[in-house]
Amino acid sequence: MKPITTLTTLVGFAALMLFAPFTALAAGSDTPVEAPRTLAIQLGAPFRDNAVLQQKIKLPIWGTSLPGARVTVAFDGQTKSVDADKKGRWRVALDPMDAIKLKSVNESPAGKSLTITCQKDGKKAVKEIKNILIGDVWLCAGQSNMAGRMKRAGHPKNYPAGSVNNAKYPALRLLDAGKGNWLVCNPENAVWFSRVAFFFARRVQRDALVPMGLIVAAHGGSNIESWLNQAPYPTGGNYSKMLKPLVGYGIRGAIWYQGESNEKNRRGYQPKLESLITGWRKAWSQGDFPVHFVQLPGIGKSTTNTPAGGDGRAEIRQAYFEALKISNTGMAVTIDVGALGEHPPNKYDTGVRLARSVLQKVYGFKDLSSCPLYTRHVIKGNTVRIFFDNAKKGLMIAKKDGFLPPKPSNGAKLQWLSVQGKDGGWHWADGKIDGSTLLVSSAAVKQPLAVRYAYTQHPCGNLLYNKDGMPVGPFSTCGYGPKPKDSPKKK
């Protein structure tokens, strides 16, 4: 991949400025490691050629120059000026701007240039950032399943045929945190895009028809603690290294795919996820911006000997569900696209489901359903009626294979459904679809207390979907519940 460079024009003392030493900005602030010694302009990390700037909000632009230099930022008819402080730091805020409406995802809108001029003692330095679009910027963070790239020689199970060769989306851009350059999406550059982020953005852009910028900040094997930034947790290394230099850059929201390294936290993952969301929102000072996350897919195999479930990733998935109580959040269910190993190849459905969640909750596509989730239940006699959101068109039992939509399994028994009796024991149960609800009962239970579905390490087979093909999320009507009575005893 060839690096993309920015055009720098220097007027007055040109030779000195061209060879000026780089003055790094301390992560998350404009404090230089040392005060600049020349007028040469250093911009914050995200400000490079091909950038996407967030629409409809005040946009901070920041960097460094000589202390006391007069800095003027000009963009699309706006001009803002400020004096650099005694450490050379400066920051201006552009007035809100609207994105153009794309006619199609293949449209190539004309980019605009942002010009920064610094003047002091009769000398001047000018930097121009070219081909900028106004649109929506999404932060895409997590560990390896978010970081995993498209790659041209990808296995056919990794994404639908033609995904890379047809990737001609000039209004879709990628900034890989720490790499410093924005890439315009085309067949050559698409191989560098995160698979999840690529399919997420492609689906959102298809409906919203707005230029999109993706900032991917992901690190394989990282735990959630490394991304936190507020008490009672210490600031994590990945937050300091990858996110702090970006804090303040205008974003529309964030998507998050992490948890594998915290699987053993189980229910303890929820307060950490809440800290991450509230901490990031506090740092960005953009209010409660949307955060949508991936509920972990299945991995390995599940036993059919414990109808109580609760094994493996059941409780960490419940922790994600509990995190939806945080305002302006959403979740993509992925239990049906898991694999034996830690890196399920199908990131296409993961990205699309994140996109549907965002399109529905953020962009206002109310008629577009996302993954149905448990909302409430009613017990009548020996039957429990389960209610869901996103199931207006009804439910179906189906089985999914690869990238194809789930295929209805007419007459098949819904798997991984259990009911708890009055004595506390759990038993496998039968499920009958009644429109947009599910009726659950078991011949072994006359007085049911609770119901669980797919509350296990890797539920697979005949699963529950809405008629739009979105999987119903695992649920436990008693929450995490006490330790199940039929759980295997520790030796």
N, C-alpha and C positions, 0 to 999 in steps of 0.2 A: 504494500500500500504506500503510495507516494504521499509525503506530507503536504498539507495545504498551508501556504504561507500567507501572511497579511502584508499589504502594501504599506510601507512606511516612507513618508516623504519628510525630509528634514531640510529646513532652511536656516542658514546661518550656523557656523561651526559644524557643518555636516559631517566631516570626517570624525570629529571627536565624538559626536552623538552616535554615529553608526557603530563605533567600537566601544560604546559605554558598557560597563558591566551590568548584567541583569540584576535588578533589585527585586528580590522575591517579596511577595506579600504574605504576611503571616496568615495562616489558615483562619478563615472566618472573619477577618477584619482587614482594614486597609493599612495596618501598621507594618511598615517595611522592616525587614531585618536590620537594615541600616538606612539612614536618610539618603535619598538619591543625591548623586553628585553632579548629575547633568540634567538638562531639560528633557531628555529623551523620555517618551511616554511609555509607561508600563500599565497595561489594562488588567482588570480582574480576569480570572481564569475563563469565564464563559464567553468573553467578548472577542470573537474571532470571525473571519470570513464565513459566510453561509449560515450565520446564526439565525435562530428564530426568537423573536422577542414576544413576550406575553401581551395579548390584547386586553383592553378594557381596565387596566390598572396603571397606577403611577409606576414608572420604570426607572429604578436606580441604575446609574452607570457609574463605575468607580475605577480608580487606579491611582498612580503616583506620578509625580514630576518633582521639580525642584521646590523646596519650601517657598511659599509666597507667590508661586507662578500663577498667572491668570489662565484659567482653563475654560475653554468654550467648547461645548458639545452641540453639534448641529445634525439634525436628522428630520427628514420629511417636513421641512418648513418650520421646525422648532429650533430655537437657539437658547441654550441655557449656559450661564457662566457662573464660576465660583473661583475663589482663591484656594490654592493648596495650603494646608495647615503647616505648622512648623516641622512636622515629620514628613511632609511631602504628600500627604494623603488628600484626596479630593473625591467628592461624590456629588452628582447632580441627579435630579429626578425628572424624567420626561413626562409630559402629560399623557393621559391614557389615549390609546389609538385603537381603531377597529381593524380587524383582519378583513381581507378581501374574501368574498365568497367564491370558492372554486367552482368551475363548471364540471370538472371531473377530477379524479385523483391523478390523472396523467397530465393535467394542465401545468405549464411552466410559467408561473407568475414572475413578473419582472421584479428583481430584488432592488433594494435601495442601499445607499451608502451612508454610513455614520462617520462623521469627521470630528476628530478631537484636535483642538489647537491649544498649545501651551505657549505663553509668552512671558518673558521676564528680561529686564535690562536690555531691551531692544532686540532680543533674540527670539526665535520662534521655532517650534517643532510641531509637525503635523502628522497625524496617523489617520489612515482611512481604513475602515472595516467595510467590506463590500458584500453585495448580494444578500442583504438582510431581508427577512420576511417578518410580518406581524402575524401571529397565529396563537396556537395553544401549545404550551410547553409542559411535558409530563416527566416527572422524576421517576425512574424505574430502578428500584433498589432491591438488594437481597444477597443471596449466596449463589452457588453454581448454577442452579436451575434458572435463575434470572440472567446470569452472566453468559450462559451457553450461546454461542454464535451460530448463525445460519450455516456458513461454510458451503462452498460450491460443490464439494465432493461429498455432501452429506448423504447418509443412508436414506433410501426412499421412505423409511418409516419416520424420518425426522420432520418432513413437511410435504404437503401435496406437490406433485410434479409441476414444474414451471414457476414455482414461487420466486426463485432467484432470477431466472432468465427473463421473467416478465416484470421484474421490479423496477419499473420506470415511473417513479413517483417524485418529481422534482420539488414538490412542496412538502416532502417528508425529509427531515434532517436528524442526524444523530451526533451527539457529543458524548464520547466515552470519557467519563470523569478521570482526570489525571493525564489524559492523552493530549488535550489542548486544542484539538481541531474538530470542526463540524464537518460531517460528511453528508453530501446530498445523495439521496437514495437513487441508485441506478444499479444495473446488473453487476457492475464491477465493485461497487461499494456495499451492496446488500449483504455480502458474505460476512461483513464485520458487525452487522446488527445483531443484537440479542434476539433470539427466536421469539421469546415471549413478547418482548417489546415490539418487534416487527409486526407480528400478527395482531397484537392489540391495536397498534397505531393504524395499520392498514384498514381494520374494520371500523374504527372510530372515524377515520378520515372519509371512508366511503359514504357514511351517513351524514356526518357533520359538515363535510366539504369545507374544511378549514385547514390552512397550513399547520403542520405539526412538527414540534421539536421534541426529541427524546434525549434525556440526559440519563445515561446508564451508569449507576454507581453500585457495582456488585462485586463480591469477592468470594470465590469458592471456599467452602468450609467455614465461613464466618458465622459466629453466633450473634444473637440479637444484642447482647451486651456491648459488642464492639460498635454498634450503631447508635447507642443511646447518648443523650447529652444533658440529662438533668437528674437531680437527686431523686431517690436515694442511691442511684447508680453513678459510678464515676464515668466521665466522658470517655467513650470508646475510641480506639485507635482508628477504625474505619470512618467514624464520624469526623474525627479531626483531620484525617488525611484526604478523604474523598468528598465529604459534604461541606465542611466549614468554608472551603474556598468558593462554594457555590451559594452560600446563604445570602439571601437578599435578591438573587436573580429571580425575576418574575416567573412563576409557574402556575399552571392551572390546577395541578394536583399531583398525587403520587400513587404508584402501584408498588406492591411489596410481595415478594415471593421468597420466604425464608422460613426456618423452623426446623429443618432437618437436623441441624446441629444442636437444637434445643429440644429434641423429641422427648428426652427423659424429664424435662420440666413438667410435662403433661399440663395439668390445670394451672401450674405456676407460670405458664407462658403468658397468660392473659394480662397480668399487671405490667409485664415488661413491654408487651405490645402497646398497651395503653400509654405507657411512659414514652415510647418511641413516637407515637402519633402526637401526643400533646406537647412533647418536647420539640419536635420539628416545627409544629405550628407556632410555638412561642418564638423559636429562633427566626423564622421567616417573617413574622409579623404581618401575615396576610389573612388573619382570621382562621376559621376552621376550614381550611381548604380540604377538598376531597382526598381520602385515602382509601383505596380499594386493595384487597389482598387475596392471595391464593390460599385456600384451605388445602392442606397437604394431601396429595394423592395416595393411593395404596402402595404398599411396598411388601415384598416377600409373600407370605401366605398366611391365611387365617384358619384357625381350627374351627370345626363345627361342633366341638364338644362343650363350648361355653356360651350358651345363649345370652348370658348376662353381658357378654362383650367386655369392653373396657380395656382390652389388650392393646399393645402397640401404640398406634397414633390416635386411638379413640379420644382420649382426654385432651390432647393438644388440638384436635379438630374442634372439640367442644369449647376450648379456650378461644379459638377464632370466632366461633358462633357467639360466645359471650361478649367478645370485643365489639360486636355490631351495636351494642348499646351506646358506644361512643358516637357522637353526632357526625353526620356526613361521612359515613363509611359504607363500604359494600364488599361483597365476597364472591369469588368464583369457586364453585365446587368442582373437584377434579378426581373424586374417588374412582371413577370409571376409566381414567386414562393413566393409571399407575402401571408399575412394572415390578419385576422381581428385584431389580436394582434401584439405586438411589436416583438415577437420572432417566426417568421415563422419556422415551424419544418424542412422544406426541406433545409438542408445545403449541401446535396450531390451535387445538381446542381450548387450551389454557388461555392463550391470548385472546381468542374470540369471546370466551366467557367473561373475562375481565372487561373487554370492550362493551359487551352487552350490558353489564352492570353499570358501567360508566355512562353509556349512552342513555340508559333509562333514568338514572338518578342525577346525573350532572347535566346532560345535554337536553333533557326533557322529552325523550322519546318514550312516552308513557305506554304506548301500545306494544313496545318491544319487551318481551319477557326476558328475565334472567333466571338464574337457578332458583327453583322453589325452596323455601325454607319453612320449617315448622313454626307455627305461630301460637296454637293453643290446641287443647283437646277436651272432649266431653266424654265422661264415662256413663253408660246406660246399660244396666244389667251386666252381662259378661262381655260387652263390646265397648271398645274405645274408638271414638271418631276423632281422627287427626285432621287438623286444618293447616293449610299452607298459603303463603303468598305466591304470586306468579304462577297460578294454576287455573286461571279463569277459563281456559279452553279445555280443561280436564287433564287427567293423569293417564299414564299408560305404563305397563310393564314391558321393558324392552332390553335389548342387549346391544352393546356397542362394539364395533370392530374397526380399528384404525381411524381414519379421518371421516369415514362415512357416518351419516346420521344414525342414531340408534334405531335398530329394527324392532318393531313391536313383536313381542313373544306371546302370541295369542294362546290363551289357556295355560300359560306357564305360571308356576308358583313364584311369588315374590320371595326372594332370598334375604337372609340376614334380618328377619323381623322377629322380635321376641316381646313377651309380655311378662310382667311381674305380678305374682299373686299376693294375696293378703299375708301369707307366711313369709314373704320376702324372697322366695325363690323365683328364678326366671325360667321360662319355657319358650321353645320355638312356637311361633304363632302363624296364623293365616291372615292374609290381607285381601280385602275386597275393595276395589275402586268404586266409589260412588260419586261420579262427577269430578269435582275438584277436591274431594276428601277421600280419606282412606279409613275403612272399617277394619279394626284389628281385634282378633279373638283367638283363644286357644281352648281346645277341649279339656285341657288340664287345669284351667284357671276359671273359677266361677266368679271371683271377686277381684278383678284386675285393679292394680294400683298405678302402673306405669308401662310405657312402651318404649322400646329402643329399635332403631333401624340403622343398619350399616355401622354400628358402634363397635368397630373392630379394625384390626391392622390393615387388612386388604379385602374389603368386600368386593366381590366381582360376580359376574354371571348375569342373571335376570334381576335388573334393578328398576327403581322407580324413576320415571321422567314425567315432565309435562308434555303436552302434545306438540310443543315446539322443539322437543328433543333436548331440553336442558335437564340435567340430573337433579333429583331432589337431594338436598344435603342430609348427611347423617344427623340423627337427632336422638335425644334422650329426654322424655317428658319430665323426668325427675332430675334433670341437670346431671352434674357429675355423679350425684347420689352417693350413699355410703358404700363401703367396700362390699361388692356383691357376695351373697352367701355361698354361691356355687363356684366362686373363684378358686383355682387350685391353691392349696396351702403351701407356704414356703417350707422347704426342707431344712 
